Amino acid sequence: MPKPEAAKTENKPKEKAKKKASGVSVLYKVEGDKVSRARPTCERCGPGYFMADHDSRYTCGHCGFTRYKQK
């Protein structure tokens, strides 16, 4: 008696996750002739060090300073 064959699965290509935009273009917004910063700068490190935007807080990757968002 022949053995039953195992169910074959189709090889579908996996969908690639879209990369988030990174670099300087994410940190600034251009509104008309004015350029504004999209994220706050670190209070300890000074201008030039942007803070990472998390769900409930901003965090500096350079010194570790954390500022919580107001609800």
N, C-alpha and C positions, 0 to 999 in steps of 0.2 A: 504494500500500500504506500503510495507516495506521500511524503510529508507536506503539509500545507506551507505555502510560502509566507514569509513575514510581510506585513503590510509595508509597502514601499512609500517613502515620503519624497515629495518633490523637492529638489534643491532650488529654492527661491533666493535670489540675491537679497541680502539684508539692506535695509534703507540706512543710508548714512545720516548721522546727526549733523544738522547744520551748525557751522561754527559761528560763534558770536563775534561780532565785530570787535576788534581790539586795536590798540594803538592810540595815537594822539587824537584821531578824529572822534573818538568816543568821549573824550574829556572836555571838549568845547562845543558850543552851539553858536551858529552864525545866524543872527537875526538882523537882516538888512545890512547896515554898515557896522553894526556892533558885534563884538565877540564876547560871549559870556561863558563862564565856567559851569559845567554840568554837575560837578561834584565839589564838595568843600575841600579846602586845603587843610593840612594838619596844623593844629595850633602849636605843637611843640617844634616841628621841623621847619615850618614856615612855608612861604610860597614855593611852588614847584613840586611839592609832595602831595599828591591827591590821595584822598581816602577812598577805600573800597566801599561800595554800596551793598550792604546786606539787607535782609528783611527788616530787622528792627534796630540796626545800628550802622554807623560808619566806622571803619577801622583803618588805621595807617599801617601799611605793610613795612614801613621803614623802622618805626620805633615801637609799634604795637599799641599806640594810643587808641582808645575806643570812646566814641561819643554815641549815646543812645538817641534814637529818634523820638520826637514828641508824638503822642497819639492824639 
